[in-house]
Amino acid sequence: MKFIKPFNSACLIVLVILSIGSCKKNQSSGWNTQLLIPIATTSLSLQNLVTGNNLTASADSSLTLAYQSNLYSFNLADQIVQIPDTSIGQKFNLDSLSLPSIPINFTTSLGDIAQGLPNIGPLIISENHQPVNGIAALSIPIAFSYGFNVSYLFDSAVLISGAAYVWAVNHLPVTIAPGTLCTVTDTIDGNAHILQQVVFDSIPAHDSIYTKIPLNPQKISSRLGITIGNVNTLACDTTVIIDTSNTIQLRVYVAGMHVSEAWAKFPNQSIVNQTNDVTFNFNDRKFSYIDARSGFLHISISNSVPQPLYLQYTLVGAFNKLGQPLTEYTTVGGATPQGPAVVDTLLDITGYSINLTGRNGSSFNTYTQRVITNLDSTGQTQHITLSDSLNVKYELINIKPNYIKGYMGKDTVTTVDSSAFNFLSIFKSGTLNLQNVNMNFSVSNDIGEGGQIKINSLSAYSPLNGTQNLTSTLLNQPLTIKPATDFPLTPAVTTYALNSSNSNIQNLLSILPNKLNYNIQVKTNVNGNNNQYRQFAYLQSGLTVSLNAEIPLSLIANNLVLKDTIAFNLANTNTNINGISDGIINVIAENKYPIEAILTMIIYDGNWNPLDTLAFSKTVSAGVTDATCRVRQPVQSVLQEYVDDARMNKLKQGQHAVITADFSTVSGNAACNGQHLKIYSDYTIGITLSAKFNYKVNTKL
């Protein structure tokens, strides 16, 4: 219960006097007071500082720090299979030049023949459709001569080969006697020259013969001729029916004329059809198959033929994911007096699988190409020779494999390099004496070939504590690398343990390194091609050396530093910070770690520029261990630092604070001193920041 005291008359007199004074003029007055203000709280623990799942608690709640990092990677595409750019230039002379076929048809009837026979002809005509008992031998007055001008096809040509194909059909009721002459002529300078002449065998009644008359290699003109003569029939002593509409029919084809040169209106035709193998130089590597992740086929074409050409290029045995062959169709213009026609094209072969066993299927590193070139007719007379050519340059460039199969060859690759090692990055400085380290390095091989790896040297580097070399029975020893298996791809993983019995790994980690330096040698196919060209590799294939560790946090610490960042803004205390003059910063630390710590706090502005450092002179006491060397209850320590007006003006700009805890292992339990102390999951340092400010209050009198 509150009581109200009687009002003192003396006080009333003082107030009246003050009131009178205030009516005369305004005067400022002020006095100082003290305010105790909370600022921030935080908790320093390993769980807060270790990211991911690298910190785990065991059954007794003691903590284990886990680590996994790739120390070294050996990439297939960059270090084993480098497919060189391949440039192949090839000149294709014309395989052949063909002239068009020339058809000739001739038919004469028995009635026409009878009109040329003055003695027996009228009788034959009078007996039309009548049976007669035999017919005497006849000398048929056929002198078939057919001259044809094919200048609309060619002017002249140098013939390599060709033939006249004659099909003679005898529809007469009697046999045509052997001895019929068929003559092929060429008219040059007005004179007929015999190109070829053949004699026919007999042609039975109602039968036919087919005869090929080869044409000798020679120069020919466009004026050719066919002559048929000396046609006779044999006597017939059987009864036959006369039919004057019966005929003798000749069909002649001058065809298959291939020339070495011609002045001609060349028809559409195939002039190049070649298939050949091209082999990569991969030294001792022998590949039978490649699946291209990327790459290009660059084709450059130069055409000296004065007519357009239609080029079909096929990379035989190359198919995309839809099973479509890799075929490129290109039209090349005809050459002009100014020079050959040129085409340059780039074909993307990404996603194509390419067979590298050649045409016979028993080669390696060999692709097969087919070039088919057709001549497109322009209807104009052109002079073309077999010496005219098509120059084609092929370049396979920037080929990167998705998958490759065969024999990878032998390689020895030595790498001297370094790798970041952030395993113990939560500790910013100091040294660490660990009771136990379970560490290993593993070799994961995604390549379908085996080999050996040898670690020539490995050292750890700390900017504060220098360098520590690894000593181990595993160093400088060839360690086996097993090959991966396929379908599905299954890496081969081999693990080698590093522990206190075979190495000084604990000493290496005690310096808190942030970098590992190594010298590693890898050898592939030490035993040669013992897998009979069945080795393989995918795009992602490689060899990776990883470090893996599990460290139970049982340790002796010496100046081991942990850091944490908190918000620090005096304006957030709901206090008019302009009135703060000086004061004392208090830190109340609740420490459950069995390790004493020295706290330091650096204040930063909003741009992380340092403003001031609060270095507390008193040490945060370690938690008190019991008989099992475990801390059950935290120990409280109160730290203070006085801040004058000048420093306080800096702190008023603060936005962030970084708290540093420098640990060293001590114990209030003599039985635990000097021992490795376990760190448990409930260990923390709880920190509360408060301040006792001197606050200046202004008033007006």
C-alpha positions in Angstrom: 0.0 0.0 0.0 1.3 3.5 -0.9 0.9 6.4 1.4 0.7 10.2 0.5 2.8 12.4 2.7 1.6 15.9 3.8 2.8 18.6 1.4 5.8 20.6 2.8 5.3 24.4 2.8 9.0 24.9 2.3 8.8 23.1 -1.0 6.0 25.4 -2.1 8.1 28.4 -1.3 11.0 27.0 -3.4 8.7 26.3 -6.4 7.3 29.8 -6.2 10.8 31.3 -6.3 11.7 29.1 -9.3 8.6 30.1 -11.0 9.3 33.8 -10.6 12.8 33.2 -11.9 11.6 31.5 -14.9 9.4 34.4 -15.8 12.4 36.6 -16.1 14.4 34.6 -18.7 14.9 31.0 -20.0 18.0 29.2 -18.6 19.2 25.7 -19.5 20.2 23.3 -16.8 21.1 19.6 -16.8 22.2 16.7 -14.7 23.5 13.2 -15.2 21.8 9.9 -14.5 22.7 6.3 -15.0 20.7 3.8 -17.1 21.2 0.0 -17.3 20.3 -1.0 -20.8 20.3 -4.5 -22.4 22.0 -4.6 -25.9 22.1 -8.2 -27.3 22.3 -11.9 -26.6 23.9 -14.7 -28.5 25.2 -18.2 -28.0 28.6 -19.5 -29.2 28.5 -23.2 -30.0 30.0 -25.5 -32.6 26.5 -26.4 -33.9 25.9 -22.8 -34.8 29.3 -22.4 -36.5 29.5 -25.7 -38.5 27.4 -25.7 -41.6 25.5 -28.7 -43.2 25.6 -32.1 -41.6 29.3 -32.1 -40.8 28.7 -32.2 -37.0 26.9 -35.2 -35.5 26.3 -36.3 -32.0 27.0 -39.9 -30.9 25.0 -41.9 -28.4 26.6 -40.2 -25.4 26.0 -36.7 -27.0 29.7 -36.2 -27.7 30.3 -34.5 -31.0 32.1 -35.8 -34.1 33.2 -33.6 -36.9 32.9 -35.1 -40.4 34.6 -34.0 -43.6 34.6 -35.0 -47.3 36.5 -33.1 -50.0 37.7 -33.9 -53.5 41.5 -33.5 -53.3 42.3 -34.2 -56.9 40.3 -34.9 -60.1 41.7 -36.5 -63.3 39.3 -35.6 -66.1 39.0 -38.0 -69.1 38.2 -35.5 -71.8 41.0 -33.1 -70.8 43.7 -35.5 -69.9 43.2 -38.9 -71.5 41.1 -38.6 -74.6 41.9 -35.5 -76.6 40.6 -36.0 -80.1 42.8 -33.9 -82.5 41.3 -31.8 -85.2 41.6 -33.7 -88.4 41.9 -32.1 -91.8 41.7 -34.3 -94.9 41.9 -32.8 -98.3 41.0 -35.0 -101.2 40.7 -34.5 -105.0 38.0 -36.5 -106.7 38.6 -36.8 -110.5 35.5 -37.6 -112.4 34.8 -41.4 -112.4 33.0 -41.3 -115.7 31.2 -39.1 -118.2 28.2 -40.6 -119.8 26.5 -39.6 -123.1 22.8 -40.3 -123.5 21.5 -43.5 -125.1 20.3 -43.3 -128.7 17.3 -45.6 -129.7 16.6 -46.6 -133.3 13.6 -48.7 -134.5 13.1 -50.3 -137.9 10.2 -52.5 -139.1 9.5 -54.0 -142.5 6.6 -56.3 -143.4 6.4 -59.4 -145.6 4.2 -57.4 -148.0 6.8 -54.7 -148.3 9.5 -57.4 -148.9 7.3 -59.0 -151.6 7.0 -55.8 -153.5 10.8 -55.8 -154.0 10.7 -59.4 -155.4 9.5 -59.2 -159.0 9.3 -63.0 -159.6 7.8 -64.4 -156.4 6.5 -61.2 -154.9 3.1 -61.1 -156.7 2.5 -64.8 -155.7 3.2 -64.1 -152.1 0.8 -61.2 -152.1 -1.9 -63.3 -153.9 -1.6 -66.1 -151.4 -2.2 -63.8 -148.4 -3.9 -65.6 -145.6 -3.6 -68.9 -147.6 -1.6 -72.0 -146.7 1.2 -72.9 -149.1 3.3 -76.0 -149.4 6.8 -74.6 -148.8 8.6 -71.4 -149.7 11.9 -71.2 -151.6 14.9 -69.4 -150.2 14.6 -65.7 -150.7 17.2 -62.9 -151.0 15.5 -60.1 -149.3 16.3 -56.7 -150.8 16.7 -55.0 -147.4 19.5 -52.4 -147.3 18.5 -50.7 -144.1 20.7 -47.7 -143.5 19.9 -45.2 -140.8 22.0 -42.1 -140.3 21.2 -39.9 -137.3 22.5 -36.6 -136.2 22.8 -36.3 -132.4 24.5 -32.9 -132.4 21.6 -31.9 -130.1 23.3 -34.2 -127.6 27.0 -33.8 -128.3 29.3 -32.4 -131.0 32.2 -34.8 -130.5 33.6 -37.1 -127.9 36.6 -39.3 -127.1 35.0 -42.6 -126.6 36.3 -44.9 -123.8 33.6 -47.5 -124.1 30.1 -48.0 -125.4 28.1 -50.5 -127.5 25.3 -50.8 -130.0 22.7 -53.2 -128.7 20.6 -54.9 -131.5 17.4 -56.8 -131.0 16.3 -58.5 -134.2 12.8 -60.0 -134.1 11.7 -62.4 -137.0 7.9 -62.6 -137.3 8.2 -64.3 -140.7 7.1 -67.9 -141.1 10.6 -68.8 -142.4 14.1 -68.7 -140.9 16.4 -65.8 -141.6 19.7 -67.2 -142.8 23.0 -66.6 -141.0 25.2 -63.8 -142.5 23.1 -60.7 -141.9 25.6 -57.8 -141.6 25.1 -55.0 -139.0 27.5 -52.1 -139.4 28.0 -49.1 -137.2 29.5 -46.1 -138.9 30.6 -42.5 -138.1 30.6 -39.8 -140.7 33.7 -37.5 -140.4 34.4 -34.9 -143.1 31.7 -36.4 -145.2 33.2 -39.9 -145.3 31.6 -42.9 -143.5 34.1 -44.8 -141.3 33.2 -48.2 -139.9 33.3 -48.2 -136.2 32.2 -51.8 -135.8 30.6 -54.6 -137.9 29.1 -57.9 -136.8 27.5 -60.9 -138.6 24.3 -62.2 -137.2 23.5 -65.9 -136.7 20.3 -67.4 -138.1 17.0 -66.2 -136.7 14.3 -68.9 -136.6 10.8 -68.1 -137.6 8.8 -66.3 -135.0 12.0 -65.9 -132.9 14.6 -63.2 -132.1 18.3 -62.7 -131.3 19.9 -60.1 -129.1 23.4 -58.9 -130.0 25.9 -56.5 -128.4 28.2 -54.7 -130.7 31.1 -53.2 -128.7 32.4 -49.8 -129.9 36.1 -49.4 -129.9 37.7 -46.5 -128.0 38.1 -43.7 -130.5 37.0 -40.2 -131.2 33.5 -40.0 -132.6 31.4 -37.3 -134.1 27.7 -36.6 -133.7 26.8 -38.2 -137.1 26.5 -41.9 -136.6 24.9 -44.5 -138.8 23.5 -48.1 -138.6 23.4 -50.3 -141.7 21.7 -53.7 -142.0 22.3 -55.8 -145.2 22.7 -59.2 -146.7 19.4 -60.5 -145.3 18.3 -63.9 -146.7 15.8 -66.5 -145.8 16.2 -70.3 -145.8 13.9 -72.5 -147.9 10.9 -74.0 -146.2 9.3 -77.3 -147.3 6.5 -77.4 -144.8 3.0 -75.9 -145.1 2.9 -72.3 -143.9 0.2 -69.7 -143.9 1.1 -66.5 -145.8 0.5 -63.3 -143.8 1.8 -60.2 -145.5 1.5 -58.2 -142.3 4.3 -60.4 -140.7 7.4 -58.3 -140.0 11.0 -58.2 -139.5 11.7 -55.8 -136.6 15.0 -54.2 -135.5 15.6 -52.3 -132.3 19.0 -50.7 -132.0 20.3 -48.8 -128.9 23.6 -47.0 -128.9 24.2 -46.9 -125.2 26.7 -47.0 -122.4 28.9 -44.4 -124.1 31.5 -43.4 -121.6 34.0 -40.7 -122.7 37.2 -39.2 -121.4 36.1 -35.9 -122.8 33.2 -34.5 -124.8 31.7 -31.3 -126.1 28.3 -32.2 -125.2 25.0 -31.3 -123.5 25.6 -33.7 -120.7 22.5 -35.3 -119.1 22.0 -35.6 -115.4 24.4 -38.4 -114.2 26.6 -39.6 -111.4 30.2 -38.7 -112.0 31.8 -39.6 -108.6 30.9 -42.4 -106.3 33.7 -43.2 -103.9 33.9 -44.8 -100.5 37.1 -44.6 -98.5 38.5 -44.8 -95.0 40.1 -42.0 -93.0 42.2 -42.8 -89.9 42.9 -40.6 -86.9 46.3 -40.5 -85.4 45.8 -41.4 -81.7 49.2 -42.9 -81.1 48.6 -46.2 -79.2 45.0 -45.5 -78.5 42.6 -47.6 -80.5 38.9 -46.5 -80.5 36.1 -48.5 -82.1 33.2 -46.1 -81.2 32.6 -42.6 -80.2 29.5 -40.7 -79.1 30.0 -37.0 -79.8 29.0 -34.5 -77.1 30.0 -31.7 -79.5 31.9 -31.1 -82.6 31.7 -30.1 -86.3 32.3 -31.5 -89.7 33.7 -28.7 -91.8 33.4 -29.3 -95.6 35.1 -27.0 -98.2 34.4 -27.8 -101.9 36.0 -26.5 -105.0 34.5 -27.5 -108.4 36.4 -27.1 -111.6 33.6 -28.7 -113.7 31.7 -26.1 -115.8 28.4 -27.6 -114.8 26.6 -27.6 -111.4 27.3 -30.6 -109.2 25.1 -32.1 -106.6 27.2 -33.5 -103.7 26.1 -36.1 -101.2 28.5 -36.7 -98.3 27.9 -39.5 -95.8 29.8 -40.3 -92.7 29.2 -44.0 -92.9 28.2 -45.6 -89.6 27.3 -42.2 -88.0 23.8 -41.9 -86.7 22.0 -39.4 -84.4 19.7 -40.3 -81.6 16.8 -40.9 -84.0 18.8 -43.4 -86.0 19.2 -41.0 -88.9 22.5 -41.2 -90.8 24.9 -38.3 -91.0 24.4 -37.2 -94.6 25.0 -33.7 -96.1 23.5 -32.7 -99.4 25.2 -29.7 -101.1 24.7 -28.1 -104.5 27.9 -26.7 -106.0 27.7 -24.2 -108.9 29.6 -24.8 -112.2 33.1 -23.4 -112.7 33.4 -20.2 -114.7 36.4 -18.8 -116.7 37.2 -16.8 -113.6 37.7 -19.9 -111.5 36.2 -22.8 -109.8 32.9 -22.7 -107.8 33.4 -22.8 -104.1 31.1 -24.0 -101.2 32.0 -23.9 -97.5 29.7 -25.5 -95.0 29.8 -26.4 -91.3 27.9 -29.5 -90.1 27.1 -29.9 -86.4 27.7 -33.5 -85.4 26.6 -33.0 -81.8 24.8 -36.2 -80.5 26.0 -38.4 -83.3 27.5 -41.8 -82.6 30.3 -42.7 -85.0 31.6 -46.2 -85.8 35.4 -46.1 -86.0 36.1 -49.6 -87.3 36.3 -48.7 -91.0 34.6 -50.4 -94.0 35.7 -53.9 -93.0 34.7 -53.5 -89.4 38.2 -54.6 -88.1 40.0 -51.3 -88.0 40.4 -48.7 -85.2 40.3 -44.9 -85.1 38.9 -45.1 -88.7 35.8 -43.5 -90.0 34.4 -44.2 -93.4 33.2 -41.5 -95.8 31.2 -41.8 -99.0 31.1 -39.1 -101.7 28.5 -39.3 -104.4 28.5 -36.5 -107.0 25.8 -36.0 -109.6 26.1 -33.7 -112.6 23.1 -31.5 -113.1 22.4 -30.8 -116.7 22.1 -27.2 -117.9 21.1 -28.1 -121.5 24.2 -26.2 -122.8 27.1 -27.6 -124.6 30.1 -27.9 -122.3 33.6 -29.3 -122.7 34.2 -31.7 -119.8 37.0 -34.1 -119.3 37.9 -36.7 -116.8 40.7 -34.5 -115.7 38.1 -32.1 -114.4 37.9 -32.5 -110.6 36.1 -31.9 -107.4 38.3 -30.9 -104.5 36.8 -31.6 -101.1 38.4 -30.8 -97.8 37.0 -32.4 -94.6 37.8 -31.2 -91.1 36.6 -32.8 -88.0 37.0 -30.1 -85.3 36.4 -29.7 -81.6 35.2 -33.3 -81.1 34.4 -33.9 -77.4 33.1 -37.4 -76.4 30.0 -38.3 -74.5 31.1 -41.9 -74.6 34.1 -43.7 -76.2 35.0 -47.3 -76.5 38.1 -49.2 -77.3 41.6 -49.2 -75.9 42.6 -46.0 -74.0 46.3 -46.5 -74.2 49.0 -46.1 -71.6 49.4 -42.7 -69.8 51.4 -41.4 -66.9 50.2 -38.1 -65.6 52.0 -36.3 -62.7 50.2 -33.4 -61.1 51.7 -31.0 -58.6 49.0 -28.7 -57.2 47.2 -27.6 -54.1 43.6 -27.8 -52.8 41.7 -25.7 -50.3 41.2 -27.6 -47.0 38.4 -25.9 -45.0 37.8 -28.9 -42.7 38.8 -27.0 -39.5 37.9 -23.5 -40.7 35.6 -22.9 -37.7 38.8 -22.5 -35.7 40.4 -19.3 -36.8 43.8 -19.7 -35.2 45.7 -21.7 -32.5 46.6 -25.3 -32.4 44.6 -28.4 -31.8 45.6 -31.7 -30.1 43.2 -34.4 -31.2 42.9 -37.7 -29.4 41.8 -39.7 -32.4 41.4 -39.2 -36.2 39.5 -41.6 -38.4 40.6 -40.5 -41.9 41.0 -42.1 -45.3 41.5 -41.2 -48.9 39.5 -42.9 -51.5 40.0 -43.3 -55.3 36.8 -43.3 -57.3 37.3 -44.4 -60.9 34.5 -43.7 -63.5 36.6 -44.9 -66.4 36.4 -48.5 -67.8 40.2 -48.9 -67.5 42.4 -49.6 -64.5 45.8 -48.4 -63.4 47.8 -47.2 -60.5 48.0 -44.1 -58.3 51.0 -43.0 -56.3 51.0 -40.1 -53.8 54.6 -38.8 -54.0 54.1 -36.2 -51.3 51.3 -34.4 -49.3 51.7 -31.5 -46.9 49.4 -29.2 -45.0 49.8 -25.5 -44.8 48.5 -23.0 -42.2 49.1 -19.3 -42.5 49.6 -19.1 -38.7 51.3 -22.4 -37.9 53.4 -23.1 -41.1 53.7 -26.4 -42.9 53.4 -30.0 -41.8 54.4 -32.9 -44.1 52.5 -36.1 -44.1 54.5 -39.2 -43.3 52.8 -42.5 -44.1 53.4 -46.0 -45.3 51.0 -45.2 -48.1 53.2 -42.6 -49.7 55.4 -43.4 -52.7 53.6 -46.8 -53.1 51.8 -47.8 -56.3 48.2 -48.3 -55.3 45.8 -50.2 -57.5 43.0 -48.5 -59.4 40.2 -50.8 -60.4 38.2 -50.2 -63.6 34.6 -49.1 -63.6 31.9 -51.4 -65.0 29.2 -50.5 -67.5 25.5 -50.8 -68.1 24.9 -49.2 -65.8 28.0 -47.1 -65.1 29.3 -48.2 -61.7 32.4 -46.5 -60.4 35.1 -48.6 -58.8 36.0 -47.2 -55.4 39.1 -48.1 -53.5 39.7 -46.7 -49.9 42.9 -46.4 -48.0 43.0 -45.6 -44.3 45.1 -42.9 -42.7 45.4 -43.2 -39.0 47.9 -42.9 -36.2 49.3 -46.3 -36.8 50.4 -45.7 -40.4 50.8 -41.9 -40.5 51.2 -38.6 -38.6 47.8 -37.4 -39.7 47.0 -36.1 -36.2 50.0 -33.8 -36.3 49.1 -32.7 -39.8 45.6 -31.6 -38.6 46.8 -30.0 -35.4 48.2 -26.9 -37.2 44.6 -26.1 -38.5 45.6 -26.1 -42.2 43.6 -24.3 -44.8 45.5 -25.8 -47.8 46.9 -29.1 -48.8 49.8 -29.4 -51.3 50.2 -32.6 -53.2 52.3 -34.4 -55.8 50.2 -37.3 -57.3 51.1 -39.6 -60.2 48.5 -41.6 -62.1 49.3 -44.5 -64.5 46.7 -46.0 -66.7 46.7 -49.5 -68.4 49.8 -50.6 -66.6 49.2 -54.1 -68.0 48.4 -53.0 -71.5 45.3 -53.9 -73.5 44.2 -56.9 -71.4 40.5 -56.0 -71.8 40.6 -56.6 -75.6 39.3 -53.2 -76.7 36.4 -53.2 -74.3 37.5 -50.2 -72.3 35.0 -47.3 -72.1 34.5 -43.8 -70.8 31.6 -41.4 -70.5 31.6 -37.6 -70.6 31.6 -37.5 -66.8 34.2 -40.2 -66.5 37.3 -39.3 -64.5 39.3 -40.3 -61.5 38.8 -38.5 -58.2 40.9 -38.7 -55.1 38.9 -37.7 -52.0 39.7 -37.1 -48.4 37.2 -38.3 -45.9 37.5 -37.9 -42.1 35.5 -38.4 -38.9 37.1 -36.7 -35.9 35.6 -37.3 -32.4 36.0 -33.9 -30.8 38.1 -35.0 -27.9 40.8 -32.5 -27.8 43.3 -30.3 -26.0 43.0 -26.7 -27.2 45.7 -24.0 -27.3 44.6 -20.5 -28.3 41.8 -22.1 -30.4 39.6 -19.3 -31.8 35.9 -19.3 -32.6 34.1 -16.3 -34.1 30.4 -15.3 -34.4 28.6 -12.2 -35.6 25.7 -10.5 -33.9 23.7 -7.3 -34.5 24.9 -4.4 -32.4 22.8 -1.2 -32.6 22.3 1.0 -29.6 19.4 2.7 -31.3 17.4 -0.6 -31.0 17.5 -0.2 -27.2 14.6 2.4 -27.3 17.0 4.9 -25.8 17.8 8.4 -27.2 21.5 7.6 -27.8 22.3 11.3 -28.3 22.1 11.6 -24.5 24.6 8.8 -23.8 27.9 10.2 -22.7 30.1 7.3 -21.4 29.6 4.0 -19.6 30.5 0.4 -19.0 29.9 -2.5 -21.4 29.0 -5.6 -19.5 29.3 -9.2 -20.8 27.7 -11.9 -18.9 29.1 -15.2 -20.1 27.6 -18.6 -19.3 30.3 -21.1 -20.3 29.6 -24.8 -20.3 32.8 -25.7 -22.3 35.6 -27.2 -20.2 37.8 -24.6 -21.8 38.5 -21.1 -20.6 38.2 -18.3 -23.1 39.3 -14.7 -23.7 36.6 -12.6 -25.3 37.1 -9.8 -27.8 34.4 -7.8 -29.5 34.9 -5.6 -32.6 32.2 -3.1 -33.5 31.5 -2.4 -37.2 29.4 0.2 -38.9 26.8 -0.6 -41.6 29.6 -0.9 -44.3 31.6 -3.2 -42.1 34.2 -0.6 -41.3 35.7 -1.3 -37.9 34.8 1.4 -35.3 36.3 0.1 -32.0 37.5 -3.0 -30.2 36.4 -4.1 -26.8 39.1 -6.2 -25.3 37.9 -7.5 -21.9 40.8 -8.0 -19.4 39.0 -10.8 -17.5 38.9 -14.4 -18.8 35.7 -16.4 -19.2 36.1 -19.2 -16.8 35.9 -22.8 -18.0 33.0 -25.0 -17.0 33.7 -27.3 -14.0 34.1 -30.9 -14.9 32.9 -33.8 -12.8 34.6 -37.1 -12.2 33.8 -38.1 -15.8 35.5 -34.9 -17.1 32.1 -33.6 -18.3 30.6 -30.2 -17.5 27.1 -30.5 -16.1 26.4 -26.8 -15.3 27.7 -23.7 -17.0 29.9 -21.3 -15.0 29.1 -17.6 -15.1 31.6 -14.9 -15.7 31.0 -11.1 -15.8 33.3 -9.0 -17.9 33.3 -5.2 -18.0 35.0 -2.5 -20.0 34.7 1.3 -19.5 34.0 3.3 -22.7 34.7 7.1 -22.6 32.8 9.8 -24.5 35.0 9.6 -27.6 34.7 5.8 -27.9 31.0 6.0 -27.1 30.5 8.3 -30.1 31.9 5.6 -32.3 29.8 2.9 -30.8 26.7 4.9 -31.5 27.4 4.3 -35.2 27.6 0.5 -34.7 25.5 -2.0 -36.7 27.4 -5.3 -36.2 29.7 -6.9 -33.7 32.1 -9.8 -34.2 32.7 -11.8 -31.0 36.0 -13.7 -30.8 36.5 -16.4 -28.2 40.1 -17.6 -27.7 40.0 -21.0 -26.0 42.7 -22.9 -24.1 42.0 -26.1 -22.2 42.1 -25.9 -18.4 40.1 -27.7 -15.8 39.1 -27.2 -12.2 39.3 -30.9 -11.8 42.9 -31.9 -11.5 42.1 -35.4 -12.7 41.1 -34.0 -16.1 44.0 -31.5 -16.6 46.2 -32.5 -19.5 43.6 -34.9 -20.9 41.8 -34.8 -24.1 38.3 -33.5 -23.2 35.2 -34.4 -25.2 33.0 -31.7 -26.6 29.3 -32.5 -26.1 26.2 -31.3 -28.0 24.9 -29.2 -25.1 28.1 -27.2 -24.7 27.7 -23.5 -25.4 28.8 -20.1 -24.3 25.8 -17.9 -23.7 26.6 -14.3 -24.0 24.5 -11.3 -22.8 25.5 -7.8 -23.6 24.3 -4.9 -21.5 25.6 -1.4 -20.7 25.4 1.0 -17.7 25.4 4.3 -19.5 25.8 7.8 -18.0 22.9 9.6 -19.5 22.7 13.5 -19.5 19.2 14.9 -19.0 18.6 18.5 -20.1 15.8 20.8 -18.9 14.9 24.4 -19.1 14.6 26.7 -16.1 
